[in-house]
Amino acid sequence: MTSTASAATGQDRTQQATVPQFAVISGAQVRRVLQGREKEIVELVETTYRLHGAGASVNPPSYFLRFPDRPSARIIALPASIGGQMCVDGLKWISSFPANVAAGVPRASGVLILNDPDTGYPFACLEASIVSATRTAASAALAADRLSSGRGRPTRVGFVGVGLIARYIHTFLAGTGWSFDEIGVHDLSADSAAGFRGYLEQSGTAGRITMHDSAEELIRSSDLIVFATVAAQPHVTDLSWFAHNPLVLHVSLRDLAPMILLASTNVVDDIEHCLKANTSPHLAEQLTGNRDFLLGTLADVIAGRVTVPADRPLIFSPFGLGVLDLVVGKYVYDKVMSSGDLQVIDDFFHELHRYG
Ligand SMILES: NC(=O)c1ccc[n+]([C@@H]2O[C@H](COP(=O)([O-])OP(=O)(O)OC[C@H]3O[C@@H](n4cnc5c(N)ncnc54)[C@H](O)[C@@H]3O)[C@@H](O)[C@H]2O)c1
């Protein structure tokens, strides 16, 4: 007997377990569900951070598959499980091949598998790059909102590295009520910078757009700075560029020299996760031998367990949690199912009787 996953993951856990049907959800379907729902997704991400902060999730370390012959590439496995009302298990399997970009192919690609918590059966495979970009941007917009309260809302934003993630972050900031007087853009690639400028102009943003030749110029003239590069090691090393105490969304994690973190207030999404894989916080820990430079997590800030000082630069470094992908993926699954557009693969699970 098979069922859709909503029945299998429904309230009545005492029912006899049934094998869920297996569905495939395309990027086009994912995009249709998520587009224009920025506020709702930011709320979902906030709820997930709270649940994760309260221990209602299982989120082991991400596993990095790397290749000796392709050192810039990697594929990351992010397994996770979340309880509460959402109640779903799963895995995001996402590649990063930065060399794709020169050939006009996006850097990241991936799939998200959702598993039924009753039977363990996978019940859906979703295109994951849009889910991933969406949860990353929602987390950034949430952090910008919560971390700027008490220090004044920034009106000058600057983006360092302007690929897909920067575009999603801008869309999420705009979609959750942010507007800017000035938008600074800096990218090593003139094509990327021009593409992002084109996106901004099309999006109808009112702010003045300035293209910066250097990261220094952009940082000095922005109150909110978004790093979304593919830098493998720190390329921003001068603390004096941050003398105006900006809020920094350090989404690409490896741009800032550890000395800059050590002179700043640092907030992360998850301490154990973030102090790995040579992120800038990991380098700061290696340099000092301790974690004293961390104020806490975004969940700590949201819950009021820590107070964010306004007299230092404030840096948010989100490692990116698999639970966020799961929750956004399950949200998409539920919407596609309720609209009747779920594409089920008939007979995906075939050997369902132990002895034939
Ligand atoms: N923390 C998270 O949860 C999370 C989630 C998703 C992606 N990311 C990270 O976000 C980053 C951006 O992803 P994307 O898909 O937009 O990549 P992308 O390849 O589309 O864009 C990256 C851009 O950065 C530019 N760049 C590289 N080095 C630079 C430098 N030193 N200074 C200025 N510009 C530079 C490139 O020219 C490119 O335009 C990646 O590092 C990715 O790993 C983080």
The ligand as an SDF file (V2000), in Angstrom:
LIG
                    3D

 44 48  0  0  0  0  0  0  0  0999 V2000
   26.4850   30.4380    3.9670 N   0  0  0  0  0  0  0  0  0  0  0  0
   25.5380   29.8640    3.2460 C   0  0  0  0  0  0  0  0  0  0  0  0
   24.5500   29.3700    3.7600 O   0  0  0  0  0  0  0  0  0  0  0  0
   25.6660   29.8390    1.7550 C   0  0  0  0  0  0  0  0  0  0  0  0
   24.6510   29.2690    0.9890 C   0  0  0  0  0  0  0  0  0  0  0  0
   24.7550   29.2990   -0.4010 C   0  0  0  0  0  0  0  0  0  0  0  0
   25.8840   29.8610   -0.9910 C   0  0  0  0  0  0  0  0  0  0  0  0
   26.8720   30.3690   -0.2050 N   0  0  0  0  0  0  0  0  0  0  0  0
   28.0740   30.9360   -0.7720 C   0  0  0  0  0  0  0  0  0  0  0  0
   27.7510   32.1370   -1.4600 O   0  0  0  0  0  0  0  0  0  0  0  0
   28.7890   32.3800   -2.3980 C   0  0  0  0  0  0  0  0  0  0  0  0
   28.2190   32.9380   -3.6860 C   0  0  0  0  0  0  0  0  0  0  0  0
   27.4650   31.9570   -4.3460 O   0  0  0  0  0  0  0  0  0  0  0  0
   26.8790   32.2410   -5.8250 P   0  0  0  0  0  0  0  0  0  0  0  0
   26.0460   31.0720   -6.1930 O   0  0  0  0  0  0  0  0  0  0  0  0
   26.3000   33.5890   -5.9050 O   0  0  0  0  0  0  0  0  0  0  0  0
   28.2440   32.1830   -6.6690 O   0  0  0  0  0  0  0  0  0  0  0  0
   28.5280   32.7980   -8.1020 P   0  0  0  0  0  0  0  0  0  0  0  0
   29.6760   32.0530   -8.6680 O   0  0  0  0  0  0  0  0  0  0  0  0
   27.2480   32.8840   -8.8820 O   0  0  0  0  0  0  0  0  0  0  0  0
   28.9860   34.3000   -7.7820 O   0  0  0  0  0  0  0  0  0  0  0  0
   30.1510   34.5970   -7.0710 C   0  0  0  0  0  0  0  0  0  0  0  0
   30.6700   35.9330   -7.5730 C   0  0  0  0  0  0  0  0  0  0  0  0
   31.7660   36.3300   -6.7350 O   0  0  0  0  0  0  0  0  0  0  0  0
   32.7290   36.9620   -7.5620 C   0  0  0  0  0  0  0  0  0  0  0  0
   34.0020   36.9630   -6.8450 N   0  0  0  0  0  0  0  0  0  0  0  0
   34.8240   35.9080   -6.5900 C   0  0  0  0  0  0  0  0  0  0  0  0
   35.8580   36.3050   -5.8290 N   0  0  0  0  0  0  0  0  0  0  0  0
   35.6760   37.6220   -5.5760 C   0  0  0  0  0  0  0  0  0  0  0  0
   36.3950   38.5860   -4.8280 C   0  0  0  0  0  0  0  0  0  0  0  0
   37.5270   38.2670   -4.1720 N   0  0  0  0  0  0  0  0  0  0  0  0
   35.9230   39.8540   -4.7760 N   0  0  0  0  0  0  0  0  0  0  0  0
   34.7710   40.1850   -5.4400 C   0  0  0  0  0  0  0  0  0  0  0  0
   34.0470   39.3150   -6.1780 N   0  0  0  0  0  0  0  0  0  0  0  0
   34.4910   38.0470   -6.2290 C   0  0  0  0  0  0  0  0  0  0  0  0
   32.7190   36.1460   -8.8390 C   0  0  0  0  0  0  0  0  0  0  0  0
   33.2690   36.8760   -9.9450 O   0  0  0  0  0  0  0  0  0  0  0  0
   31.2180   35.8790   -9.0020 C   0  0  0  0  0  0  0  0  0  0  0  0
   30.5810   36.8580   -9.7810 O   0  0  0  0  0  0  0  0  0  0  0  0
   29.5800   31.0760   -2.5260 C   0  0  0  0  0  0  0  0  0  0  0  0
   30.7930   31.1940   -1.8250 O   0  0  0  0  0  0  0  0  0  0  0  0
   28.7060   30.0570   -1.8250 C   0  0  0  0  0  0  0  0  0  0  0  0
   29.4440   29.0070   -1.2620 O   0  0  0  0  0  0  0  0  0  0  0  0
   26.7720   30.3850    1.1560 C   0  0  0  0  0  0  0  0  0  0  0  0
  1  2  1  0
  2  3  2  0
  2  4  1  0
  4  5  1  0
  4 44  2  0
  5  6  2  0
  6  7  1  0
  7  8  2  0
  8  9  1  0
  8 44  1  0
  9 10  1  0
  9 42  1  0
 10 11  1  0
 11 12  1  0
 11 40  1  0
 12 13  1  0
 13 14  1  0
 14 15  2  0
 14 16  1  0
 14 17  1  0
 17 18  1  0
 18 19  2  0
 18 20  1  0
 18 21  1  0
 21 22  1  0
 22 23  1  0
 23 24  1  0
 23 38  1  0
 24 25  1  0
 25 26  1  0
 25 36  1  0
 26 27  1  0
 26 35  1  0
 27 28  2  0
 28 29  1  0
 29 30  1  0
 29 35  2  0
 30 31  1  0
 30 32  2  0
 32 33  1  0
 33 34  2  0
 34 35  1  0
 36 37  1  0
 36 38  1  0
 38 39  1  0
 40 41  1  0
 40 42  1  0
 42 43  1  0
M  CHG  2   8   1  16  -1
M  END
$$$$
